[in-house]
Amino acid sequence: MPDQAFPIVGRFAPSPSGPLHFGSLLAAVASFLHAKSRGGQWLLRIEDIDQPRTQPGAADAIQRDLAAFGLHWDGPVWYQSERLERYQQVFDQLKEAELIYGCDCSRKQVAAMGGHYNGHCRERQLEPSHEKPLAYRLKSSGVQTDFYDTLQGPQQIPAPFCQEDYIIKRRDGLFAYQLVVVIDDIDQQISEVIRGADLLEMTTRQQRLFQLLDATAPAFGHIPLISAKAGFKLSKQNHAPAIHLQPPSTLLFQALNVLGQSCPNEFSGAPVDEILSWAIQNWLPSAVPKVSEIVLNPFN
């Protein structure tokens, strides 16, 4: 059991832009096992901050799918769409500290900068207008280029990416993922984050924002992305097959083996509760493949 002074709290935070697919199942299983194997809590957060991309009914479908795989969360489900006042409070705090600034640069302009924003608007002191709304960027001072990944080991992030001033509030008025995910992790007292390798490069940015908000960052670990072919990860945008179309025990058994856990053949086809019970007792983080991508079609 964990030291009660420092409880283990993990989370799974899907976006309700479509049904769960095999790649998101891997992230759910890995984060669940990483917490539960050490007696920790596992929380569920629905990241519906990007309302234009939210599909009606997707959040409920995600919860049904998780339950079908025996992945039962602790406590109430959090919805980002219900926390806008909290996000605005932190945004105002950062603005008061002069850590953010308005930016009117277009994507075309950023592309002309070489694909990474060069701080063009830092000293312009722009004010928004009805005719020309602004995005808001966080000053990147103090962002490190390296961190230790609990699953992948030492990581080095390219400086042009992690040290650019990034958007925390979009031009359309929506708060950006980079801001709200840190606020949520602070408020839910998350101690560890296990997620897909597509988010690995964002880690040091987020660690710095935790520091700016006088909070301790969780430990971060990243699992490989699953791709049907090299460079094309399974995703909702790529119309990856939904996991509810396959037997849960079959996919759970396969997920464990993709995660390097070598689930014994005797559990093939066993009830999900039996498979999970074995997995909780035998979770081995060091066995997770130390690669960013695995080419695999899990539905063949």
C-alpha positions in Angstrom: 0.0 0.0 0.0 1.2 3.6 -0.7 2.3 6.0 2.0 -0.9 7.7 3.0 0.9 11.0 3.2 1.6 10.8 -0.5 -1.3 8.9 -2.0 -1.1 7.5 -5.5 -3.7 9.0 -7.8 -3.8 8.2 -11.5 -6.3 9.3 -14.1 -7.7 8.6 -17.6 -8.8 11.6 -19.5 -10.4 10.9 -22.9 -12.0 13.5 -25.2 -15.6 12.7 -26.2 -15.0 13.3 -29.8 -15.9 9.7 -30.7 -15.8 6.2 -29.3 -12.8 4.6 -27.6 -10.4 2.7 -29.9 -7.6 0.2 -29.2 -5.0 2.9 -28.7 -7.2 4.7 -26.1 -7.9 1.3 -24.4 -4.1 0.8 -24.0 -3.8 4.2 -22.3 -6.8 3.4 -20.0 -5.4 -0.1 -19.1 -1.9 1.1 -18.5 -3.0 4.1 -16.3 -5.4 1.8 -14.4 -2.9 -0.9 -13.7 -0.1 1.6 -12.8 -2.3 3.1 -10.0 -4.2 0.0 -8.8 -1.1 -2.3 -8.7 0.1 -0.1 -5.8 -3.2 0.4 -4.1 -3.9 3.8 -5.6 -7.0 5.6 -6.9 -7.9 5.9 -10.6 -10.0 8.8 -11.7 -12.0 9.5 -14.8 -12.0 12.9 -16.4 -13.9 13.8 -19.6 -11.9 16.3 -21.5 -14.7 18.1 -23.3 -13.2 21.6 -23.3 -13.2 21.6 -27.1 -17.0 21.7 -27.5 -17.1 22.0 -31.3 -15.4 18.5 -31.5 -17.6 16.9 -28.8 -20.0 14.2 -30.2 -23.4 13.8 -28.4 -23.5 10.7 -26.4 -19.8 10.0 -26.6 -19.0 10.6 -23.0 -21.7 8.1 -21.9 -20.4 5.6 -24.4 -16.9 5.9 -23.1 -18.1 5.2 -19.6 -20.0 2.1 -20.8 -16.9 0.8 -22.6 -14.7 1.3 -19.6 -17.1 -0.6 -17.4 -17.3 -3.4 -19.9 -13.6 -3.9 -19.6 -13.8 -3.9 -15.8 -12.0 -0.5 -15.6 -14.0 1.1 -12.8 -13.0 4.5 -11.7 -13.0 6.0 -8.2 -15.2 9.0 -7.3 -17.3 11.2 -9.6 -16.5 11.8 -13.2 -15.1 15.3 -13.9 -16.2 17.3 -17.0 -14.0 20.1 -18.2 -17.1 21.9 -19.6 -18.3 22.4 -16.0 -15.1 24.0 -14.9 -14.8 27.2 -17.0 -15.0 29.5 -14.0 -12.0 27.8 -12.5 -10.0 28.0 -15.7 -10.8 31.7 -16.0 -9.6 32.3 -12.4 -6.2 30.8 -13.2 -6.0 32.6 -16.5 -6.6 35.9 -14.7 -3.9 34.9 -12.1 -1.4 34.4 -14.9 -2.4 37.6 -16.6 -2.0 39.5 -13.4 1.5 38.1 -13.0 2.3 39.2 -16.6 3.0 35.7 -17.7 0.7 35.7 -20.7 0.2 38.1 -23.6 -2.2 38.5 -26.5 -1.2 37.3 -30.0 -2.8 37.9 -33.4 -0.4 35.8 -35.5 -2.1 33.4 -37.9 -1.1 29.8 -38.6 0.4 31.0 -41.9 2.6 33.5 -40.1 3.8 30.8 -37.6 4.5 28.5 -40.5 6.6 31.2 -42.0 8.6 31.4 -38.8 9.7 27.8 -39.4 6.7 26.1 -37.7 7.6 27.3 -34.2 6.3 30.6 -32.8 9.2 33.1 -32.3 7.6 35.4 -29.7 6.6 38.0 -32.2 3.8 39.5 -30.1 5.6 39.4 -26.7 6.3 43.2 -26.5 3.4 44.4 -28.7 0.9 44.8 -25.7 -2.0 44.0 -28.0 -5.6 44.5 -26.7 -8.5 42.5 -28.1 -11.3 44.0 -30.2 -14.5 42.7 -31.6 -13.1 42.9 -35.1 -9.8 41.2 -34.2 -9.9 38.8 -31.2 -6.6 37.6 -29.8 -5.2 34.2 -28.7 -3.2 34.3 -25.5 0.2 32.7 -25.1 2.2 31.7 -22.0 5.7 32.9 -21.7 8.0 29.9 -21.9 10.9 31.1 -19.7 12.3 28.3 -17.6 11.0 25.4 -19.5 13.5 22.5 -19.4 14.4 20.3 -22.4 14.7 17.1 -20.5 12.7 15.0 -18.1 12.6 11.4 -16.8 9.8 9.3 -18.1 8.6 6.6 -15.7 8.1 4.1 -18.6 10.5 5.3 -21.3 13.4 6.5 -19.3 15.4 9.8 -19.9 13.9 12.0 -22.5 15.2 15.1 -24.4 12.7 17.4 -26.0 13.7 19.7 -28.9 14.2 23.2 -27.6 12.3 24.9 -30.5 9.2 23.0 -29.5 9.2 23.0 -25.7 10.5 26.5 -25.3 8.1 28.4 -27.6 5.4 30.6 -26.1 2.3 28.4 -26.5 -1.4 29.2 -26.6 -3.4 28.7 -23.5 -6.6 30.5 -24.7 -7.6 30.3 -28.3 -8.8 33.1 -30.5 -12.3 31.7 -30.4 -12.4 32.2 -26.6 -12.0 28.5 -25.7 -9.3 27.6 -23.2 -6.6 25.4 -24.6 -5.8 21.8 -23.5 -2.3 22.9 -22.3 -3.8 25.1 -19.6 -6.8 23.1 -18.5 -5.1 19.7 -18.2 -2.6 21.2 -15.7 -5.3 22.9 -13.6 -7.4 19.7 -13.5 -4.4 17.6 -12.5 -3.7 20.0 -9.7 -7.3 20.1 -8.4 -7.6 16.3 -8.6 -4.3 15.9 -6.9 -3.0 13.6 -9.6 0.3 12.0 -8.6 1.1 10.2 -11.9 0.0 10.5 -15.5 0.3 7.5 -17.9 -0.7 8.5 -21.5 0.2 8.0 -25.1 3.5 9.0 -26.6 1.9 11.6 -28.8 1.8 13.8 -25.7 5.4 13.2 -24.6 6.8 16.4 -26.2 4.3 18.5 -24.2 5.6 17.2 -20.8 8.2 19.8 -20.0 5.8 22.6 -20.9 3.3 21.2 -18.5 5.9 20.7 -15.8 6.8 24.3 -16.0 3.2 25.5 -15.7 2.8 23.4 -12.5 5.8 25.3 -11.1 4.3 28.7 -12.1 1.1 27.7 -10.3 3.1 26.6 -7.2 2.1 23.0 -7.6 4.1 19.7 -7.7 3.9 18.1 -11.2 2.9 14.4 -11.3 5.3 11.7 -12.6 4.8 11.3 -16.3 5.0 8.0 -18.2 4.2 7.4 -21.9 3.1 4.2 -23.7 3.8 3.6 -27.4 1.2 4.7 -30.0 -0.5 2.0 -32.0 -0.5 2.5 -35.7 -2.0 0.5 -38.5 1.0 1.5 -40.6 4.1 3.5 -39.7 3.3 7.2 -39.0 -0.5 6.7 -38.9 -1.6 6.2 -35.3 -5.0 4.8 -34.5 -7.2 7.7 -33.7 -10.8 8.9 -33.9 -9.8 11.2 -36.8 -8.5 8.2 -38.7 -11.7 6.3 -38.0 -10.1 3.6 -35.9 -12.6 0.8 -35.1 -14.5 1.3 -31.8 -13.6 -1.2 -29.1 -17.2 -2.0 -28.4 -17.3 -3.9 -31.7 -14.9 -6.6 -30.3 -15.2 -9.0 -27.3 -13.8 -7.2 -24.2 -11.8 -10.2 -23.0 -10.1 -10.6 -26.4 -9.0 -7.0 -26.6 -8.0 -6.8 -22.9 -5.8 -9.9 -23.3 -4.2 -8.4 -26.4 -3.7 -5.0 -24.8 -1.8 -6.5 -21.9 0.5 -8.3 -24.3 1.1 -5.2 -26.4 2.0 -3.5 -23.2 4.7 -6.2 -22.6 2.9 -7.9 -19.8 3.0 -11.4 -21.2 -0.4 -12.4 -19.9 -0.5 -16.3 -19.7 -2.4 -18.1 -22.5 -4.8 -19.6 -19.9 -6.4 -16.2 -19.6 -7.2 -15.9 -23.3 -11.0 -15.7 -23.4 -11.3 -15.5 -19.6 -13.7 -13.0 -18.0 -12.3 -9.5 -17.9 -12.4 -9.4 -14.0 -10.1 -12.5 -13.9 -7.7 -11.0 -16.5 -7.6 -7.7 -14.6 -7.0 -9.4 -11.3 -4.0 -11.1 -12.7 -2.8 -7.9 -14.4 -3.0 -5.9 -11.1 -1.0 -8.5 -9.3 1.6 -8.7 -12.0 1.9 -5.3 -13.5 5.5 -4.7 -14.6 6.1 -1.1 -15.8 9.7 -2.0 -16.9 8.2 -4.4 -19.5 6.3 -1.7 -21.4 8.1 -1.3 -24.8 10.5 1.6 -24.8 9.5 2.8 -28.3 7.2 5.6 -29.4 5.2 3.6 -31.9 4.1 0.0 -32.5 2.8 -0.9 -35.9 -0.1 -3.3 -35.3 -3.6 -3.9 -36.6 -5.4 -5.1 -33.5 -8.5 -6.0 -35.4 -7.0 -8.6 -37.8 
